[in-house]
Amino acid sequence: MKLENLISECTEYDFKLMLEEKRPKSWLKSISAFANGFGGSLFFGIDNDGIIKGLDDIQYVCEMISSKIRDYMDPLPDVKMLPHRIGNMDVLQLEVKSGSYTPYYYVGDGQRIAFVRIGDESLPATAEQMMRLVLKGTNKTYDSLYTDYKVKDYSFTILANTFKNRTNQEWNKKYLLSFGLVTSFNTLTKAGALFADDCPLVQSRLYCTRWDGVIKGDAVNDAEFTGNVLMLLREAMNFVKSNTKRGWEKLSNGRKNKPEYAERAVLEAMVNHFIHRDYTVIGGEVHLDIYDNRLVVTSPGGMYNGMLIQNLDIADVSSERRNPILANVMAQLDYMEKRGSGLTRIYNETKALDGYKDDLKPMFKSSATQFQTIIFASVGDVDGDLSEMKLTDRQQNILNLIKESPTLTAKMMAETLSVSPRTIEREISKMKRIGILEREGKDNAGLWIIKY
């Protein structure tokens, strides 16, 4: 890493002009956030504009940082101090490793706060984020947690019938325990609650909408479902079949139906989103949006390892499961492969469909808070509509800046790209209109969310 190339604060690093001994919270919160997330670095001796100013006594700074971490952090994070000499100036890099014993708290001033990294800011963790940190620190997953729901109060008819139909085997109640759906105390696990006929988890929801056109405007049809995850999967597929069209190809002896979407690709996408979504988000749900030229599935929670799927080759993406019990049951039901990534299967199933073109290949997008699968229609008059979804180089540059720092203002983007703020605002307005970008929070204290 060349320090001269660091141009601004972002998700992975912070700049500090000097060590604030009397206000340790101002920089210890970043250590907490990095340790609770995916790691990062604080650079002491660099101002907020990325200009290297240097430190007068780097050895003293190292000693004070060690002392403050011991006094104000619990548990102690794994850190490394790396001094750098830039010209005739000294800069200290404090590298913080992603921790295994989360949450990592700042303890001081009568407070005990765990911080998380959002864009270029370190903010107090919300209740949902705290739950995820606790699960990570105790090496548990949400679907394995015990509940107070009694087995005797719930039935599993949908699960039993699905198992029999898809595997041609008889269902045995003993599977509930071996699959991890019930406990030895005759209560349900969270996974068990998701598969119960009358699922008691309010966040197990699906919103379906068929939009008129290629952007969110007037809804042609919509539906909302709550309950058993297998029921949600069935309703999702029914909604797709009822709200998509089938093209046809004229043959010498008749005609051949050409579906708008590969059914197996859509099924794989829906299964992936129900399995890998973040169920700790109580107010979240899976969204299925169908447009004239594409089908979009969105669910709470980014990639489990915190990486951005759009920056990866899907062929190299390993299957890391946020909800392993849920995933295992779906594999037993033959809804997913026991090994490998479902993303590759979505691509392969779509590619095998008649009418496939390279510019229609599925797309996958993720952020810290959501995951999105986009499958383009293979038939119909969509070529003109697809052009609306293609980004200009400037728009792509804006999105790249936002990925690095979601809190950037239009003025800051304009300075980086050497254009006027009005030009940036115009491009952002276009991307907001077609559903690619939206603003969350106030203009001076919010952040950008990439939706597409």
Steps between C-alpha positions, in 0.01 A plus 500: 500500500638839398386764747528766232214328315253521790268780391216485751359321800293194413363174639845352559699790642485823697733800514605669822716810495626427851429278799228657716605382846220679686231383256591134440143412399549708183734234360434193717150479348668432165702219655178354641329527158790343312528212748124441487506504121756399243803678634658827395771753578533834674771728365639752750678797346261548204227764497139455386590604145758223471795737528800359686601725792710258704540436874750669729569201729377174345640286783297691758187467284551122485531476877190713563290301251595176676410651837160635386404171332575311825299752705197552275448191280326174600594244385841602373512508119783360291696801375832563331696829492687574179717816484556654156754762393368720217771741393608657827168435681385211717155342470364223721267235359292324767375184332197338666415138426144373462419349840364158593370598845247766409360735613807715568395786729626846576475528880532849645312803630249264659422352158540158343447533125572272206558683170460385141632642176251664265671658201771727637339531845514297821152493652347333809362155412124467475312225684500285185872554445568415865319170457716413200816593690401286798421203272838540329682525832335186639550309174125447457261561212153647517326186375662286771369710790252337737151646538224463760257362243384151605515222240157373605344833397623485139456271201727437200259378233640727227855380570395132513306519172778691326758245617291210369424665165855610426696200633249213453570401859270478798527776757609400852445727801850408616629721220391807696773433756765375258446800271538740795143628491415401859701470819531219753284717726205465257517860383557643153820653377470812285538276194221281631277804539563591135386154385198472731162514327403804706836675503506739798788715370358830375804576283436194281326702230490542124387806303428447130433776246451501123588850380373669186817583307870481584496717816294509817187695419152359466453144630312260273474236773634453852473251784634454852560169676610413853589168659661164421809539279391218265162667456676827417712321240190346341316832491801674347513251214124524447525880484775479239300258285188718525678826421742411221429418137611223272630582156486253212702404197326401177600156374411315178260273688369741760661718764737464795442673832789715624471601867594849603714364785662164569285353777791322666704823505214688668448215747869495586497879551199486733647207697830689540328810631284311751800300624766771515291800608567658838211397726623721784348792305154485656355766271649352184362267237578350159382714207417361158463774237409418140548764229444487125861399441630343821422324824666628819522319835622697804550381855639640829868441566805524275746219441576309819874561466441873450641514147319661208380242247528747211876512557539122477496232231194288587689189388738555792238583764497239776174401664514664843169453674349745743232243591660154464205305647259665261738432212541134598124438513456663157778275368324194647187612313705521180439873469870576485829329437677373810825647365592797290345839445139550393610813310679288243191284460283809440740608227519155339122450501446842344770444241334175388173680421410564135554862409789552745748776419817595685358841590208322670709307749377518863645769724569487873535804725565525872559760769545477874123482546355312202557254216339524159463262205398637159387259227425654160214384278608293200196567278281796414576851380749597768805621305392864514421476870837344582674812376344691788680273744845546344722746683719768352868510599430801722210326674718193559774724644244653738389154614864397554552802724183419695613139548816632663320763709116498508492833689670704226322820403440610139755777552768254610425275200521799267843595636630143459366461145586859399147593393242743633272407794204564270627229262527252787151589623360447150660153470383403848148612413501271196619201704241566770225520238575153360539346844878455510573744782316639799580728792451385858489766770548875484702673228774603741505184715368215287651248263452367150355153439579325171186304405601349168 
